[in-house]
Amino acid sequence: MNITDIRIRLVKKGDAKLKAVASIIIDDSFAVHDIKIIEGTNGNFIAMPSRKGPTGDYKDIAHPIKTDVRERLCALILDAYEKALAEDVRILAEPVDPVETVE
């Protein structure tokens, strides 16, 4: 299984624990959306897409079965998140061209 694309959508809601939402493409053939990147007490982690059940608990809709696959997926997504953050900061740090005024 190869993760062939990762898209990160940064969430900017003040001090919220939700930092971003990721989508992945597996083998250029299968998409998984709504993977959440959450700030935890021991650092960021991912939460797979889930649905609220009739008893109020949440169950994953899609998730890795094997621990090594989950660890690899987590590392890839968090790395992409860090790159997206760096790119976002770089974009914000670039000088903005002044707007010409017409008199």
Backbone atoms as SQL, in Angstrom:
CREATE TABLE atoms (id INTEGER PRIMARY KEY, chain TEXT, resi INTEGER, resn TEXT, atom TEXT, x REAL, y REAL, z REAL);
INSERT INTO atoms VALUES
  (1, 'A', 1, 'MET', 'N', 0.848, -1.173, 0.000),
  (2, 'A', 1, 'MET', 'CA', 0.000, 0.000, 0.000),
  (3, 'A', 1, 'MET', 'C', 0.892, 1.233, 0.000),
  (4, 'A', 2, 'ASN', 'N', 0.630, 2.137, -0.920),
  (5, 'A', 2, 'ASN', 'CA', 1.383, 3.378, -0.995),
  (6, 'A', 2, 'ASN', 'C', 0.450, 4.562, -0.855),
  (7, 'A', 3, 'ILE', 'N', 0.830, 5.495, -0.001),
  (8, 'A', 3, 'ILE', 'CA', 0.089, 6.750, 0.102),
  (9, 'A', 3, 'ILE', 'C', 0.634, 7.624, -1.017),
  (10, 'A', 4, 'THR', 'N', -0.174, 7.886, -2.015),
  (11, 'A', 4, 'THR', 'CA', 0.304, 8.604, -3.191),
  (12, 'A', 4, 'THR', 'C', 0.008, 10.096, -3.143),
  (13, 'A', 5, 'ASP', 'N', -0.821, 10.544, -2.220),
  (14, 'A', 5, 'ASP', 'CA', -1.076, 11.971, -2.081),
  (15, 'A', 5, 'ASP', 'C', -1.640, 12.246, -0.689),
  (16, 'A', 6, 'ILE', 'N', -1.237, 13.369, -0.130),
  (17, 'A', 6, 'ILE', 'CA', -1.780, 13.827, 1.152),
  (18, 'A', 6, 'ILE', 'C', -2.113, 15.300, 0.996),
  (19, 'A', 7, 'ARG', 'N', -3.328, 15.670, 1.336),
  (20, 'A', 7, 'ARG', 'CA', -3.759, 17.070, 1.306),
  (21, 'A', 7, 'ARG', 'C', -4.090, 17.483, 2.727),
  (22, 'A', 8, 'ILE', 'N', -3.625, 18.659, 3.110),
  (23, 'A', 8, 'ILE', 'CA', -3.844, 19.182, 4.461),
  (24, 'A', 8, 'ILE', 'C', -4.642, 20.477, 4.356),
  (25, 'A', 9, 'ARG', 'N', -5.699, 20.571, 5.142),
  (26, 'A', 9, 'ARG', 'CA', -6.488, 21.805, 5.239),
  (27, 'A', 9, 'ARG', 'C', -6.340, 22.315, 6.672),
  (28, 'A', 10, 'LEU', 'N', -5.593, 23.405, 6.831),
  (29, 'A', 10, 'LEU', 'CA', -5.368, 23.968, 8.156),
  (30, 'A', 10, 'LEU', 'C', -6.660, 24.552, 8.714),
  (31, 'A', 11, 'VAL', 'N', -6.868, 24.381, 10.001),
  (32, 'A', 11, 'VAL', 'CA', -8.041, 24.923, 10.686),
  (33, 'A', 11, 'VAL', 'C', -7.534, 26.014, 11.615),
  (34, 'A', 12, 'LYS', 'N', -8.081, 27.199, 11.473),
  (35, 'A', 12, 'LYS', 'CA', -7.610, 28.325, 12.286),
  (36, 'A', 12, 'LYS', 'C', -8.756, 28.844, 13.129),
  (37, 'A', 13, 'LYS', 'N', -8.959, 28.204, 14.263),
  (38, 'A', 13, 'LYS', 'CA', -10.039, 28.572, 15.184),
  (39, 'A', 13, 'LYS', 'C', -9.469, 28.910, 16.552),
  (40, 'A', 14, 'GLY', 'N', -8.580, 29.866, 16.631),
  (41, 'A', 14, 'GLY', 'CA', -8.043, 30.270, 17.921),
  (42, 'A', 14, 'GLY', 'C', -7.315, 29.148, 18.636),
  (43, 'A', 15, 'ASP', 'N', -7.787, 28.802, 19.832),
  (44, 'A', 15, 'ASP', 'CA', -7.120, 27.801, 20.668),
  (45, 'A', 15, 'ASP', 'C', -7.731, 26.407, 20.561),
  (46, 'A', 16, 'ALA', 'N', -8.461, 26.141, 19.501),
  (47, 'A', 16, 'ALA', 'CA', -9.113, 24.840, 19.351),
  (48, 'A', 16, 'ALA', 'C', -8.077, 23.722, 19.255),
  (49, 'A', 17, 'LYS', 'N', -8.444, 22.551, 19.726),
  (50, 'A', 17, 'LYS', 'CA', -7.553, 21.380, 19.669),
  (51, 'A', 17, 'LYS', 'C', -7.424, 20.837, 18.249),
  (52, 'A', 18, 'LEU', 'N', -8.465, 21.024, 17.418),
  (53, 'A', 18, 'LEU', 'CA', -8.417, 20.574, 16.027),
  (54, 'A', 18, 'LEU', 'C', -7.518, 21.523, 15.245),
  (55, 'A', 19, 'LYS', 'N', -6.432, 21.006, 14.698),
  (56, 'A', 19, 'LYS', 'CA', -5.448, 21.834, 14.002),
  (57, 'A', 19, 'LYS', 'C', -5.577, 21.782, 12.489),
  (58, 'A', 20, 'ALA', 'N', -5.992, 20.629, 11.962),
  (59, 'A', 20, 'ALA', 'CA', -6.097, 20.481, 10.509),
  (60, 'A', 20, 'ALA', 'C', -6.921, 19.243, 10.196),
  (61, 'A', 21, 'VAL', 'N', -7.309, 19.159, 8.928),
  (62, 'A', 21, 'VAL', 'CA', -8.020, 17.987, 8.425),
  (63, 'A', 21, 'VAL', 'C', -7.251, 17.511, 7.193),
  (64, 'A', 22, 'ALA', 'N', -7.003, 16.210, 7.128),
  (65, 'A', 22, 'ALA', 'CA', -6.223, 15.634, 6.035),
  (66, 'A', 22, 'ALA', 'C', -7.087, 14.716, 5.178),
  (67, 'A', 23, 'SER', 'N', -6.684, 14.628, 3.919),
  (68, 'A', 23, 'SER', 'CA', -7.226, 13.631, 2.994),
  (69, 'A', 23, 'SER', 'C', -6.040, 12.890, 2.404),
  (70, 'A', 24, 'ILE', 'N', -6.181, 11.589, 2.235),
  (71, 'A', 24, 'ILE', 'CA', -5.104, 10.805, 1.635),
  (72, 'A', 24, 'ILE', 'C', -5.635, 10.049, 0.427),
  (73, 'A', 25, 'ILE', 'N', -4.719, 9.769, -0.488),
  (74, 'A', 25, 'ILE', 'CA', -5.018, 8.910, -1.634),
  (75, 'A', 25, 'ILE', 'C', -4.100, 7.701, -1.515),
  (76, 'A', 26, 'ILE', 'N', -4.675, 6.517, -1.615),
  (77, 'A', 26, 'ILE', 'CA', -3.924, 5.272, -1.523),
  (78, 'A', 26, 'ILE', 'C', -3.820, 4.662, -2.912),
  (79, 'A', 27, 'ASP', 'N', -2.587, 4.375, -3.332),
  (80, 'A', 27, 'ASP', 'CA', -2.308, 3.738, -4.629),
  (81, 'A', 27, 'ASP', 'C', -3.010, 4.427, -5.799),
  (82, 'A', 28, 'ASP', 'N', -3.104, 5.759, -5.753),
  (83, 'A', 28, 'ASP', 'CA', -3.774, 6.533, -6.821),
  (84, 'A', 28, 'ASP', 'C', -5.183, 6.014, -7.117),
  (85, 'A', 29, 'SER', 'N', -5.808, 5.330, -6.138),
  (86, 'A', 29, 'SER', 'CA', -7.075, 4.666, -6.424),
  (87, 'A', 29, 'SER', 'C', -8.149, 4.823, -5.357),
  (88, 'A', 30, 'PHE', 'N', -7.767, 5.132, -4.110),
  (89, 'A', 30, 'PHE', 'CA', -8.739, 5.113, -3.023),
  (90, 'A', 30, 'PHE', 'C', -8.497, 6.320, -2.124),
  (91, 'A', 31, 'ALA', 'N', -9.557, 7.099, -1.855),
  (92, 'A', 31, 'ALA', 'CA', -9.431, 8.307, -1.037),
  (93, 'A', 31, 'ALA', 'C', -10.036, 8.091, 0.346),
  (94, 'A', 32, 'VAL', 'N', -9.377, 8.664, 1.352),
  (95, 'A', 32, 'VAL', 'CA', -9.915, 8.718, 2.710),
  (96, 'A', 32, 'VAL', 'C', -9.875, 10.188, 3.123),
  (97, 'A', 33, 'HIS', 'N', -11.032, 10.742, 3.440),
  (98, 'A', 33, 'HIS', 'CA', -11.150, 12.148, 3.814),
  (99, 'A', 33, 'HIS', 'C', -11.449, 12.274, 5.307),
  (100, 'A', 34, 'ASP', 'N', -11.330, 13.484, 5.800),
  (101, 'A', 34, 'ASP', 'CA', -11.701, 13.841, 7.176),
  (102, 'A', 34, 'ASP', 'C', -10.863, 13.146, 8.246),
  (103, 'A', 35, 'ILE', 'N', -9.571, 13.003, 7.989),
  (104, 'A', 35, 'ILE', 'CA', -8.652, 12.535, 9.012),
  (105, 'A', 35, 'ILE', 'C', -8.245, 13.779, 9.803),
  (106, 'A', 36, 'LYS', 'N', -8.547, 13.780, 11.082),
  (107, 'A', 36, 'LYS', 'CA', -8.307, 14.973, 11.892),
  (108, 'A', 36, 'LYS', 'C', -6.918, 14.953, 12.521),
  (109, 'A', 37, 'ILE', 'N', -6.286, 16.126, 12.542),
  (110, 'A', 37, 'ILE', 'CA', -5.026, 16.307, 13.253),
  (111, 'A', 37, 'ILE', 'C', -5.371, 17.103, 14.501),
  (112, 'A', 38, 'ILE', 'N', -5.134, 16.485, 15.649),
  (113, 'A', 38, 'ILE', 'CA', -5.572, 17.038, 16.928),
  (114, 'A', 38, 'ILE', 'C', -4.367, 17.260, 17.834),
  (115, 'A', 39, 'GLU', 'N', -4.380, 18.382, 18.544),
  (116, 'A', 39, 'GLU', 'CA', -3.330, 18.672, 19.513),
  (117, 'A', 39, 'GLU', 'C', -3.669, 17.975, 20.821),
  (118, 'A', 40, 'GLY', 'N', -2.785, 17.096, 21.263),
  (119, 'A', 40, 'GLY', 'CA', -2.978, 16.382, 22.520),
  (120, 'A', 40, 'GLY', 'C', -1.957, 16.814, 23.553),
  (121, 'A', 41, 'THR', 'N', -2.054, 16.273, 24.743),
  (122, 'A', 41, 'THR', 'CA', -1.116, 16.635, 25.809),
  (123, 'A', 41, 'THR', 'C', 0.301, 16.150, 25.512),
  (124, 'A', 42, 'ASN', 'N', 0.432, 15.088, 24.719),
  (125, 'A', 42, 'ASN', 'CA', 1.755, 14.557, 24.363),
  (126, 'A', 42, 'ASN', 'C', 2.119, 14.850, 22.916),
  (127, 'A', 43, 'GLY', 'N', 1.552, 15.888, 22.337),
  (128, 'A', 43, 'GLY', 'CA', 1.830, 16.237, 20.946),
  (129, 'A', 43, 'GLY', 'C', 0.631, 15.966, 20.054),
  (130, 'A', 44, 'ASN', 'N', 0.822, 16.237, 18.786),
  (131, 'A', 44, 'ASN', 'CA', -0.258, 16.046, 17.822),
  (132, 'A', 44, 'ASN', 'C', -0.464, 14.564, 17.514),
  (133, 'A', 45, 'PHE', 'N', -1.708, 14.221, 17.200),
  (134, 'A', 45, 'PHE', 'CA', -2.036, 12.857, 16.777),
  (135, 'A', 45, 'PHE', 'C', -3.133, 12.933, 15.737),
  (136, 'A', 46, 'ILE', 'N', -3.374, 11.818, 15.058),
  (137, 'A', 46, 'ILE', 'CA', -4.440, 11.792, 14.059),
  (138, 'A', 46, 'ILE', 'C', -5.623, 10.998, 14.594),
  (139, 'A', 47, 'ALA', 'N', -6.802, 11.380, 14.145),
  (140, 'A', 47, 'ALA', 'CA', -8.031, 10.649, 14.444),
  (141, 'A', 47, 'ALA', 'C', -8.680, 10.323, 13.103),
  (142, 'A', 48, 'MET', 'N', -8.928, 9.050, 12.898),
  (143, 'A', 48, 'MET', 'CA', -9.510, 8.616, 11.641),
  (144, 'A', 48, 'MET', 'C', -10.973, 9.067, 11.548),
  (145, 'A', 49, 'PRO', 'N', -11.522, 9.118, 10.329),
  (146, 'A', 49, 'PRO', 'CA', -12.914, 9.533, 10.184),
  (147, 'A', 49, 'PRO', 'C', -13.829, 8.616, 10.995),
  (148, 'A', 50, 'SER', 'N', -14.798, 9.223, 11.653),
  (149, 'A', 50, 'SER', 'CA', -15.685, 8.433, 12.509),
  (150, 'A', 50, 'SER', 'C', -17.121, 8.915, 12.390),
  (151, 'A', 51, 'ARG', 'N', -18.011, 8.108, 12.919),
  (152, 'A', 51, 'ARG', 'CA', -19.443, 8.409, 12.906),
  (153, 'A', 51, 'ARG', 'C', -19.985, 8.161, 14.309),
  (154, 'A', 52, 'LYS', 'N', -20.877, 9.034, 14.735),
  (155, 'A', 52, 'LYS', 'CA', -21.499, 8.887, 16.048),
  (156, 'A', 52, 'LYS', 'C', -22.566, 7.794, 15.986),
  (157, 'A', 53, 'GLY', 'N', -22.471, 6.838, 16.911),
  (158, 'A', 53, 'GLY', 'CA', -23.421, 5.734, 16.960),
  (159, 'A', 53, 'GLY', 'C', -24.666, 6.090, 17.755),
  (160, 'A', 54, 'PRO', 'N', -25.634, 5.188, 17.783),
  (161, 'A', 54, 'PRO', 'CA', -26.889, 5.455, 18.480),
  (162, 'A', 54, 'PRO', 'C', -26.727, 5.638, 19.994),
  (163, 'A', 55, 'THR', 'N', -25.643, 5.104, 20.561),
  (164, 'A', 55, 'THR', 'CA', -25.415, 5.249, 21.998),
  (165, 'A', 55, 'THR', 'C', -24.563, 6.477, 22.326),
  (166, 'A', 56, 'GLY', 'N', -24.195, 7.251, 21.299),
  (167, 'A', 56, 'GLY', 'CA', -23.413, 8.461, 21.515),
  (168, 'A', 56, 'GLY', 'C', -21.921, 8.279, 21.406),
  (169, 'A', 57, 'ASP', 'N', -21.462, 7.033, 21.250),
  (170, 'A', 57, 'ASP', 'CA', -20.035, 6.806, 21.094),
  (171, 'A', 57, 'ASP', 'C', -19.645, 6.931, 19.620),
  (172, 'A', 58, 'TYR', 'N', -18.367, 7.157, 19.368),
  (173, 'A', 58, 'TYR', 'CA', -17.878, 7.318, 18.003),
  (174, 'A', 58, 'TYR', 'C', -17.144, 6.064, 17.559),
  (175, 'A', 59, 'LYS', 'N', -17.410, 5.648, 16.330),
  (176, 'A', 59, 'LYS', 'CA', -16.757, 4.475, 15.734),
  (177, 'A', 59, 'LYS', 'C', -16.055, 4.913, 14.452),
  (178, 'A', 60, 'ASP', 'N', -14.805, 4.450, 14.274),
  (179, 'A', 60, 'ASP', 'CA', -14.075, 4.759, 13.054),
  (180, 'A', 60, 'ASP', 'C', -14.801, 4.184, 11.846),
  (181, 'A', 61, 'ILE', 'N', -14.845, 4.973, 10.783),
  (182, 'A', 61, 'ILE', 'CA', -15.424, 4.504, 9.519),
  (183, 'A', 61, 'ILE', 'C', -14.370, 3.737, 8.726),
  (184, 'A', 62, 'ALA', 'N', -13.149, 4.267, 8.730),
  (185, 'A', 62, 'ALA', 'CA', -12.020, 3.631, 8.049),
  (186, 'A', 62, 'ALA', 'C', -10.801, 3.785, 8.945),
  (187, 'A', 63, 'HIS', 'N', -10.016, 2.732, 9.049),
  (188, 'A', 63, 'HIS', 'CA', -8.824, 2.795, 9.889),
  (189, 'A', 63, 'HIS', 'C', -7.864, 1.676, 9.535),
  (190, 'A', 64, 'PRO', 'N', -6.562, 1.884, 9.804),
  (191, 'A', 64, 'PRO', 'CA', -5.581, 0.822, 9.567),
  (192, 'A', 64, 'PRO', 'C', -5.794, -0.325, 10.556),
  (193, 'A', 65, 'ILE', 'N', -5.584, -1.528, 10.102),
  (194, 'A', 65, 'ILE', 'CA', -5.726, -2.710, 10.945),
  (195, 'A', 65, 'ILE', 'C', -4.408, -2.996, 11.687),
  (196, 'A', 66, 'LYS', 'N', -3.294, -2.824, 10.995),
  (197, 'A', 66, 'LYS', 'CA', -1.990, -3.160, 11.561),
  (198, 'A', 66, 'LYS', 'C', -1.343, -1.936, 12.197),
  (199, 'A', 67, 'THR', 'N', -0.681, -2.146, 13.329),
  (200, 'A', 67, 'THR', 'CA', -0.031, -1.071, 14.075),
  (201, 'A', 67, 'THR', 'C', 1.024, -0.364, 13.246),
  (202, 'A', 68, 'ASP', 'N', 1.848, -1.121, 12.512),
  (203, 'A', 68, 'ASP', 'CA', 2.908, -0.489, 11.735),
  (204, 'A', 68, 'ASP', 'C', 2.357, 0.393, 10.626),
  (205, 'A', 69, 'VAL', 'N', 1.228, -0.001, 10.051),
  (206, 'A', 69, 'VAL', 'CA', 0.601, 0.810, 9.008),
  (207, 'A', 69, 'VAL', 'C', 0.046, 2.095, 9.630),
  (208, 'A', 70, 'ARG', 'N', -0.579, 1.977, 10.795),
  (209, 'A', 70, 'ARG', 'CA', -1.103, 3.168, 11.475),
  (210, 'A', 70, 'ARG', 'C', 0.034, 4.126, 11.838),
  (211, 'A', 71, 'GLU', 'N', 1.143, 3.609, 12.342),
  (212, 'A', 71, 'GLU', 'CA', 2.286, 4.455, 12.700),
  (213, 'A', 71, 'GLU', 'C', 2.860, 5.158, 11.479),
  (214, 'A', 72, 'ARG', 'N', 2.975, 4.430, 10.376),
  (215, 'A', 72, 'ARG', 'CA', 3.502, 5.019, 9.136),
  (216, 'A', 72, 'ARG', 'C', 2.556, 6.087, 8.621),
  (217, 'A', 73, 'LEU', 'N', 1.263, 5.802, 8.621),
  (218, 'A', 73, 'LEU', 'CA', 0.259, 6.759, 8.162),
  (219, 'A', 73, 'LEU', 'C', 0.295, 8.019, 9.029),
  (220, 'A', 74, 'CYS', 'N', 0.366, 7.829, 10.330),
  (221, 'A', 74, 'CYS', 'CA', 0.425, 8.952, 11.265),
  (222, 'A', 74, 'CYS', 'C', 1.665, 9.806, 10.984),
  (223, 'A', 75, 'ALA', 'N', 2.812, 9.179, 10.818),
  (224, 'A', 75, 'ALA', 'CA', 4.052, 9.916, 10.559),
  (225, 'A', 75, 'ALA', 'C', 3.960, 10.706, 9.255),
  (226, 'A', 76, 'LEU', 'N', 3.426, 10.093, 8.211),
  (227, 'A', 76, 'LEU', 'CA', 3.303, 10.779, 6.917),
  (228, 'A', 76, 'LEU', 'C', 2.366, 11.979, 7.005),
  (229, 'A', 77, 'ILE', 'N', 1.226, 11.801, 7.661),
  (230, 'A', 77, 'ILE', 'CA', 0.244, 12.881, 7.770),
  (231, 'A', 77, 'ILE', 'C', 0.791, 14.015, 8.639),
  (232, 'A', 78, 'LEU', 'N', 1.408, 13.680, 9.770),
  (233, 'A', 78, 'LEU', 'CA', 1.943, 14.734, 10.635),
  (234, 'A', 78, 'LEU', 'C', 3.101, 15.470, 9.971),
  (235, 'A', 79, 'ASP', 'N', 3.892, 14.771, 9.177),
  (236, 'A', 79, 'ASP', 'CA', 4.962, 15.423, 8.421),
  (237, 'A', 79, 'ASP', 'C', 4.369, 16.395, 7.395),
  (238, 'A', 80, 'ALA', 'N', 3.336, 15.965, 6.693),
  (239, 'A', 80, 'ALA', 'CA', 2.668, 16.838, 5.720),
  (240, 'A', 80, 'ALA', 'C', 2.047, 18.044, 6.424),
  (241, 'A', 81, 'TYR', 'N', 1.517, 17.838, 7.620),
  (242, 'A', 81, 'TYR', 'CA', 0.950, 18.936, 8.404),
  (243, 'A', 81, 'TYR', 'C', 2.029, 19.954, 8.757),
  (244, 'A', 82, 'GLU', 'N', 3.186, 19.490, 9.220),
  (245, 'A', 82, 'GLU', 'CA', 4.286, 20.397, 9.566),
  (246, 'A', 82, 'GLU', 'C', 4.733, 21.197, 8.346),
  (247, 'A', 83, 'LYS', 'N', 4.793, 20.551, 7.188),
  (248, 'A', 83, 'LYS', 'CA', 5.165, 21.253, 5.955),
  (249, 'A', 83, 'LYS', 'C', 4.111, 22.287, 5.581),
  (250, 'A', 84, 'ALA', 'N', 2.833, 21.942, 5.754),
  (251, 'A', 84, 'ALA', 'CA', 1.752, 22.893, 5.458),
  (252, 'A', 84, 'ALA', 'C', 1.822, 24.092, 6.385),
  (253, 'A', 85, 'LEU', 'N', 2.132, 23.847, 7.660),
  (254, 'A', 85, 'LEU', 'CA', 2.289, 24.955, 8.615),
  (255, 'A', 85, 'LEU', 'C', 3.446, 25.857, 8.195),
  (256, 'A', 86, 'ALA', 'N', 4.567, 25.267, 7.835),
  (257, 'A', 86, 'ALA', 'CA', 5.734, 26.045, 7.428),
  (258, 'A', 86, 'ALA', 'C', 5.424, 26.849, 6.173),
  (259, 'A', 87, 'GLU', 'N', 4.730, 26.255, 5.235),
  (260, 'A', 87, 'GLU', 'CA', 4.361, 26.948, 4.000),
  (261, 'A', 87, 'GLU', 'C', 3.392, 28.086, 4.300),
  (262, 'A', 88, 'ASP', 'N', 2.448, 27.854, 5.195),
  (263, 'A', 88, 'ASP', 'CA', 1.472, 28.871, 5.572),
  (264, 'A', 88, 'ASP', 'C', 2.176, 30.058, 6.220),
  (265, 'A', 89, 'VAL', 'N', 3.135, 29.779, 7.085),
  (266, 'A', 89, 'VAL', 'CA', 3.886, 30.847, 7.736),
  (267, 'A', 89, 'VAL', 'C', 4.725, 31.592, 6.709),
  (268, 'A', 90, 'ARG', 'N', 5.311, 30.859, 5.778),
  (269, 'A', 90, 'ARG', 'CA', 6.124, 31.489, 4.736),
  (270, 'A', 90, 'ARG', 'C', 5.268, 32.418, 3.895),
  (271, 'A', 91, 'ILE', 'N', 4.076, 31.974, 3.535),
  (272, 'A', 91, 'ILE', 'CA', 3.187, 32.797, 2.724),
  (273, 'A', 91, 'ILE', 'C', 2.798, 34.055, 3.496),
  (274, 'A', 92, 'LEU', 'N', 2.468, 33.912, 4.776),
  (275, 'A', 92, 'LEU', 'CA', 2.069, 35.057, 5.573),
  (276, 'A', 92, 'LEU', 'C', 3.234, 36.018, 5.789),
  (277, 'A', 93, 'ALA', 'N', 4.462, 35.522, 5.779),
  (278, 'A', 93, 'ALA', 'CA', 5.624, 36.352, 6.036),
  (279, 'A', 93, 'ALA', 'C', 6.093, 37.117, 4.798),
  (280, 'A', 94, 'GLU', 'N', 5.623, 36.718, 3.617),
  (281, 'A', 94, 'GLU', 'CA', 6.040, 37.416, 2.406),
  (282, 'A', 94, 'GLU', 'C', 5.450, 38.817, 2.391),
  (283, 'A', 95, 'PRO', 'N', 6.234, 39.798, 1.930),
  (284, 'A', 95, 'PRO', 'CA', 5.704, 41.157, 1.879),
  (285, 'A', 95, 'PRO', 'C', 4.553, 41.255, 0.878),
  (286, 'A', 96, 'VAL', 'N', 3.608, 42.071, 1.219),
  (287, 'A', 96, 'VAL', 'CA', 2.455, 42.283, 0.354),
  (288, 'A', 96, 'VAL', 'C', 2.705, 43.525, -0.467),
  (289, 'A', 97, 'ASP', 'N', 2.455, 43.431, -1.771),
  (290, 'A', 97, 'ASP', 'CA', 2.625, 44.590, -2.642),
  (291, 'A', 97, 'ASP', 'C', 1.628, 45.667, -2.238),
  (292, 'A', 98, 'PRO', 'N', 2.103, 46.910, -2.143),
  (293, 'A', 98, 'PRO', 'CA', 1.168, 47.979, -1.789),
  (294, 'A', 98, 'PRO', 'C', 0.122, 48.173, -2.884),
  (295, 'A', 99, 'VAL', 'N', -1.043, 48.545, -2.489),
  (296, 'A', 99, 'VAL', 'CA', -2.132, 48.798, -3.429),
  (297, 'A', 99, 'VAL', 'C', -1.962, 50.214, -3.966),
  (298, 'A', 100, 'GLU', 'N', -1.993, 50.336, -5.259),
  (299, 'A', 100, 'GLU', 'CA', -1.866, 51.669, -5.849),
  (300, 'A', 100, 'GLU', 'C', -3.171, 52.419, -5.663),
  (301, 'A', 101, 'THR', 'N', -3.046, 53.674, -5.317),
  (302, 'A', 101, 'THR', 'CA', -4.257, 54.492, -5.189),
  (303, 'A', 101, 'THR', 'C', -4.360, 55.395, -6.394),
  (304, 'A', 102, 'VAL', 'N', -5.558, 55.578, -6.844),
  (305, 'A', 102, 'VAL', 'CA', -5.825, 56.426, -7.991),
  (306, 'A', 102, 'VAL', 'C', -6.403, 57.727, -7.473),
  (307, 'A', 103, 'GLU', 'N', -5.795, 58.832, -7.892),
  (308, 'A', 103, 'GLU', 'CA', -6.297, 60.145, -7.437),
  (309, 'A', 103, 'GLU', 'C', -7.039, 60.837, -8.525);
